[in-house]
Amino acid sequence: MTRSSWSDARTIAHAAGAAQRSDVVDTLALTEALGHVLAAPLVSPIAIPHYASSAMDGWAVAGSGPWTLLTGGDAERARSVGLGDGVAVDVLTGGLIPAGAEAVLQLEHGVVEQSAGSARLHLAPSAPSGEPRPGRHIRPAGTESPAGSTVLDAGTRLGPVHLAVAAGAGFDRVPVVPTPRVRLVLTGDEVVTSGVPAPGFVRDSFGPSLPGVIASLGGLVTSSVRVGDDASTTADALGLTSAVGAPTRHQRDLVVTTGGTGDSRADHVRALLRDAGADFLVDGVDVRPGGPALLARLPDGRLFVGLPGNPLAALLSVLTLVHPVLAGFQGLELPALRPAVLASPVDGARSGTVLRPYRSVHDADSPTPLAEPTPWHGAAMLRGLTDADGVLVCPGSGTAAGGLVPSLDLPW
């Protein structure tokens, strides 16, 4: 097989996901929309804020003081029809500023004097000179954005603050991209799911981790099955036989397997895909770790990602293939690379690209953090990912300390 470069593999995976995206849009209540991707811009039907409000507890005042302080029904009528010159009404933070009000005198800067059934508002002796200045502590309507402005762009992954903005603009529901659905097929006779494995066996690390990893990428694991190193049961699990029907939008958009991507007698994935007539989009990647990873389109149109069986190789291959596919499904850009300066060298390898988890470290001689490659970088070693800040993308020839290389942020 001819392996794709790491960069080409990501680009191909993203394009394949984007090609599968449909025009279907889900509309969710704000309470259900956290983590979903906005399918269309949110254009606010109102100005934000949609009324002039007070930035302080105190009094809304018109004209120069001292002011006649209205209370009870008189104050309510003034709030409805407006303030006349020399008049004040109390106001709370966020409260409506009546028409005619010129400023807010904050609570600490005013003194109320009661006399013969009426009240007068005076400046406190401690009030700064010139208070209250015109417009003081008034938030005009539309200060944040006028009506008709876009408050959230399409493609925004909705976090808690985005939902607050949507609610503030008056939205109860928002249009979102349907969540990509993922079927996991975990292979291997040697894998045990509980306890301490005996020699020759390994503990399952994918079952507990991959659903969360995929969720961090915006996907949803809808089913997960474990199979041994048997061609027939693997074919059934992959949906390559009549046992699994053709998918709909509400079933699976992506099939992800772990293990079985090599060429040994226990590895059946590639042969099954070839026999089924799958189209290999990425038949191996020129990278370490993660070279055996593959991307194919199944005859029924589903996309398939085969991850290597070694844990670090598999999770780094998620960044290589699964993340770009799911980004494409959701109409998002290919995850961006950013530069990193190495604190220590990265040795070369027999591949075009070396992926290495790193931690950000501070050096007194450097104005910016440096990237310290993990010493635990074998294909089966997960320890280096536990406290990693990202993944270095180094040339296969290696890179010396102080060298500048691209890096990927970890999405989980």
C-alpha positions in Angstrom: 0.0 0.0 0.0 1.1 3.6 -0.5 0.7 5.6 2.6 -0.5 9.2 2.6 1.5 11.9 4.2 0.1 13.1 7.6 -0.9 16.4 6.1 -2.6 14.8 3.1 -4.4 12.3 5.3 -6.0 15.1 7.4 -7.0 17.0 4.4 -8.6 14.0 2.7 -10.4 13.1 5.9 -11.8 16.6 6.3 -13.0 16.7 2.7 -14.6 13.3 3.0 -16.5 14.4 6.1 -17.6 17.7 4.4 -18.9 15.7 1.4 -21.1 13.7 3.7 -22.7 16.7 5.3 -26.4 17.1 4.6 -28.6 20.3 4.6 -30.7 18.8 7.4 -30.9 21.1 10.5 -32.0 20.2 14.0 -33.7 22.9 16.1 -33.0 22.5 19.8 -34.1 24.3 23.0 -31.3 26.2 24.6 -31.2 23.7 27.5 -30.4 21.0 25.0 -28.0 22.9 22.7 -24.8 22.9 24.7 -21.9 21.5 22.7 -23.8 21.5 19.4 -22.6 23.5 16.3 -24.8 26.4 15.2 -26.1 25.7 11.7 -27.0 29.3 10.8 -26.1 32.8 12.1 -28.2 34.1 15.0 -29.4 37.5 14.1 -30.8 39.4 17.0 -34.4 40.6 16.5 -33.8 43.2 19.3 -31.2 45.7 20.3 -29.0 44.5 23.2 -29.8 45.8 25.7 -33.2 46.4 24.4 -33.9 49.3 26.8 -31.8 52.0 28.5 -30.9 50.5 31.9 -29.1 51.6 35.0 -25.5 50.4 35.7 -25.9 51.2 39.4 -28.3 51.1 42.3 -29.3 54.7 43.0 -31.6 57.4 41.5 -32.5 58.3 37.9 -32.4 62.1 37.8 -33.4 64.9 35.4 -31.8 68.3 35.6 -29.6 69.6 38.3 -30.1 68.9 42.0 -31.3 68.9 44.5 -34.2 66.9 43.1 -37.8 66.2 44.2 -37.8 62.4 44.9 -41.0 60.8 43.7 -42.3 57.8 45.5 -45.3 55.4 45.3 -47.8 56.1 42.6 -46.1 59.3 41.6 -42.9 57.4 40.9 -44.7 54.7 38.9 -46.4 57.3 36.7 -43.0 59.1 36.1 -41.5 55.8 35.1 -44.2 55.4 32.5 -44.5 58.9 31.1 -41.0 60.3 31.9 -39.2 62.6 34.3 -39.6 66.3 34.4 -36.8 68.7 35.2 -35.6 68.6 38.8 -37.2 65.2 39.5 -35.7 61.8 40.5 -36.9 58.3 41.0 -35.1 55.4 42.6 -33.7 52.8 40.3 -31.9 49.4 40.7 -29.0 48.0 38.7 -30.5 46.8 35.4 -33.7 48.8 35.9 -35.4 50.8 33.2 -34.3 54.4 32.8 -37.4 56.6 32.5 -37.6 58.9 29.5 -36.2 62.3 30.4 -33.6 61.0 32.8 -30.2 62.4 32.2 -28.0 60.4 34.6 -28.0 58.0 37.5 -26.8 59.2 40.9 -25.4 56.1 42.6 -26.6 55.2 46.0 -23.4 56.1 47.8 -23.4 59.7 46.4 -26.9 60.7 47.4 -28.7 61.7 50.6 -32.5 61.8 51.0 -34.1 64.5 53.2 -37.7 64.0 54.3 -39.7 67.2 55.0 -43.5 67.8 55.4 -44.5 64.6 53.5 -42.1 65.2 50.6 -38.6 64.0 49.9 -35.6 65.8 48.5 -32.5 64.1 47.0 -29.2 65.9 47.6 -25.6 65.2 46.7 -23.8 63.6 49.6 -20.8 65.5 51.0 -18.6 62.6 49.8 -19.8 62.7 46.2 -17.1 63.5 43.6 -17.2 67.0 42.1 -19.5 67.2 39.1 -21.6 64.2 39.9 -23.8 63.1 38.3 -22.3 63.8 34.8 -24.7 63.6 31.8 -25.2 59.9 30.9 -23.5 58.8 34.0 -24.3 55.1 34.8 -26.8 54.8 32.0 -26.5 51.9 29.6 -28.2 53.1 26.4 -30.3 50.6 24.4 -28.2 48.9 21.7 -24.9 49.5 23.5 -23.8 45.9 22.9 -25.4 45.5 19.5 -28.2 47.0 17.5 -31.3 45.1 16.3 -30.5 43.0 13.2 -26.9 42.4 14.1 -25.4 38.9 14.1 -24.6 37.9 17.7 -23.3 34.4 16.9 -21.8 33.1 13.7 -22.7 29.8 12.0 -20.2 27.2 12.9 -20.0 28.3 16.6 -19.8 25.3 19.0 -22.2 26.4 21.6 -20.7 26.8 25.1 -22.5 28.2 28.2 -21.7 31.8 27.3 -23.0 31.4 23.8 -26.3 30.1 25.2 -26.5 33.1 27.5 -26.0 35.4 24.5 -28.7 33.6 22.6 -31.1 33.9 25.5 -30.3 37.6 25.9 -31.3 38.1 22.3 -34.7 36.5 22.9 -34.1 33.0 21.4 -35.7 30.0 22.9 -34.5 27.5 20.3 -31.5 27.5 17.9 -30.7 25.7 14.6 -27.9 23.3 15.0 -26.0 20.8 12.8 -27.2 17.2 13.5 -24.7 15.4 15.8 -22.5 13.0 13.9 -23.2 9.4 15.1 -20.5 6.9 15.6 -20.4 3.1 15.9 -17.4 1.7 17.7 -16.1 -1.8 16.9 -13.4 -2.8 19.4 -11.4 -5.8 18.2 -8.9 -8.2 19.8 -8.8 -11.6 21.5 -6.2 -10.4 23.9 -8.3 -7.6 25.4 -9.9 -7.9 28.9 -12.5 -5.4 30.2 -11.9 -5.7 34.0 -9.3 -6.5 36.6 -5.6 -6.9 36.1 -4.8 -8.7 32.9 -2.8 -11.9 32.9 0.5 -12.1 30.9 -0.3 -12.1 27.2 -3.5 -10.1 27.7 -4.1 -6.3 27.9 -6.7 -4.2 29.7 -9.2 -2.4 27.5 -8.4 1.3 27.3 -10.6 2.2 24.4 -14.1 1.3 25.8 -13.8 3.8 28.7 -12.1 6.6 26.7 -13.3 6.7 23.1 -16.9 7.7 23.8 -15.6 10.8 25.7 -13.0 11.5 23.1 -15.6 11.4 20.3 -18.0 13.6 22.4 -15.2 16.2 22.7 -15.2 16.3 18.9 -18.9 16.9 18.7 -19.8 13.3 17.9 -22.0 10.7 19.7 -21.2 7.1 20.2 -24.6 5.4 19.5 -23.4 1.8 19.7 -20.3 -0.1 20.7 -19.5 -3.7 20.1 -16.5 -5.9 21.0 -15.4 -8.7 18.8 -12.6 -11.2 18.8 -10.1 -11.8 16.0 -12.6 -13.5 13.8 -13.4 -12.5 10.2 -17.0 -13.4 10.2 -18.0 -11.7 13.4 -15.9 -8.6 12.5 -17.7 -8.4 9.2 -21.1 -8.5 10.9 -20.0 -5.8 13.4 -18.9 -3.6 10.6 -22.2 -3.9 8.8 -20.6 -5.6 5.8 -23.2 -8.4 5.8 -27.0 -8.4 5.8 -26.9 -8.5 9.6 -26.7 -4.7 9.7 -28.9 -2.7 7.3 -28.0 0.5 5.4 -27.8 3.5 7.7 -30.0 6.6 7.8 -29.1 10.0 9.1 -30.5 8.9 12.5 -28.2 5.8 12.7 -24.5 6.0 12.1 -22.5 8.5 10.1 -19.1 7.0 10.9 -17.8 3.5 11.9 -14.6 3.5 14.0 -12.6 0.4 14.8 -9.6 -0.3 17.0 -7.0 -2.8 16.1 -7.1 -5.3 13.3 -5.5 -2.9 10.8 -2.2 -4.7 10.3 -1.3 -7.6 8.1 -1.0 -10.5 10.5 -3.3 -13.6 10.6 -5.3 -12.0 13.4 -5.9 -8.7 11.4 -9.0 -8.9 9.2 -10.2 -5.3 8.7 -8.3 -4.4 5.5 -9.2 -7.7 3.8 -12.8 -7.4 4.8 -13.0 -3.9 3.4 -11.3 -4.9 0.1 -13.7 -7.9 -0.3 -16.7 -5.6 0.3 -15.6 -3.2 -2.3 -14.8 -0.3 0.0 -13.0 2.7 -1.4 -9.7 3.3 0.5 -9.3 7.1 0.8 -6.3 6.8 3.1 -4.6 3.4 3.1 -2.1 4.0 5.9 -0.3 7.2 7.0 3.4 8.0 6.8 3.6 8.9 10.5 4.8 7.5 13.8 3.0 6.4 15.8 -0.2 5.6 13.9 1.0 4.4 10.5 -1.6 1.6 10.1 -4.6 4.0 10.4 -6.9 4.0 7.5 -10.0 5.8 6.1 -12.4 4.2 3.7 -15.9 4.8 2.3 -18.1 1.7 2.6 -20.3 0.6 -0.3 -23.4 1.9 1.4 -21.8 5.4 1.7 -20.7 5.3 5.4 -17.3 6.5 6.3 -15.0 4.1 8.1 -11.9 4.9 10.2 -9.6 2.1 11.3 -7.5 3.0 14.3 -4.3 1.0 15.3 -4.6 -1.3 18.3 -1.9 0.4 20.3 -3.4 3.1 22.7 -1.1 6.1 21.9 -1.1 5.3 18.2 -4.9 5.1 18.2 -5.5 8.3 20.1 -3.1 10.2 17.9 -4.8 8.7 14.8 -8.1 10.1 16.2 -6.4 13.5 15.7 -5.2 12.5 12.2 -8.5 11.1 10.8 -11.5 11.1 13.2 -11.3 14.8 14.2 -11.1 16.0 10.6 -13.9 13.8 9.5 -16.2 14.9 12.3 -15.2 18.6 11.7 -16.2 18.1 8.1 -19.5 16.6 9.1 -20.3 19.6 11.2 -19.2 22.2 8.6 -16.2 23.2 10.7 -12.7 24.1 9.4 -9.9 21.6 9.6 -8.4 21.9 13.1 -5.7 24.5 12.9 -2.0 24.1 13.5 0.0 26.6 15.6 3.7 27.0 16.0 5.7 25.6 19.0 9.3 26.0 20.0 11.0 22.8 21.3 12.5 22.8 24.7 14.2 19.5 23.9 15.0 17.7 20.7 12.7 15.1 19.0 14.6 12.3 17.4 13.9 11.2 13.8 12.0 8.1 12.8 11.5 6.0 9.7 8.5 8.0 8.6 7.6 11.4 7.1 6.2 12.8 10.3 6.7 12.2 14.0 3.8 13.0 16.4 4.8 13.6 20.0 2.7 14.8 23.0 4.2 17.8 24.8 3.8 19.9 27.9 4.2 23.7 28.0 7.1 24.7 30.2 8.5 28.1 31.1 12.1 29.1 30.7 13.6 32.3 32.2 15.4 33.0 28.9 12.3 32.6 26.7 9.5 35.2 26.6 7.0 32.5 25.6 6.4 28.9 26.9 8.4 26.1 25.3 7.2 22.7 24.3 8.7 19.8 26.2 8.2 16.5 24.3 7.1 13.7 26.5 9.6 10.9 27.1 6.7 8.4 27.0 6.1 8.2 23.3 6.0 4.5 22.4 2.9 3.4 20.4 1.5 1.7 23.5 2.3 4.4 26.1 -0.6 6.6 27.2 1.2 8.3 30.1 2.6 11.1 27.9 -1.0 12.2 27.0 -2.3 12.5 30.6 -0.7 15.9 31.2 -0.1 17.0 27.6 -1.0 20.4 26.3 -0.9 19.4 22.7 0.8 17.3 20.1 4.0 18.3 18.2 4.1 17.6 14.4 7.8 17.0 13.7 9.5 16.1 10.5 10.7 12.5 10.3 14.2 13.7 10.2 13.9 15.0 13.7 14.1 18.5 15.2 16.7 20.1 17.5 16.0 21.9 20.7 14.9 25.5 19.8 13.4 24.4 16.6 10.0 25.7 15.4 7.4 23.0 14.5 3.6 22.9 14.1 1.5 21.6 16.9 -2.1 20.6 17.5 -4.1 21.5 20.6 -5.8 18.5 22.3 -9.6 18.8 21.9 -10.4 16.8 25.0 
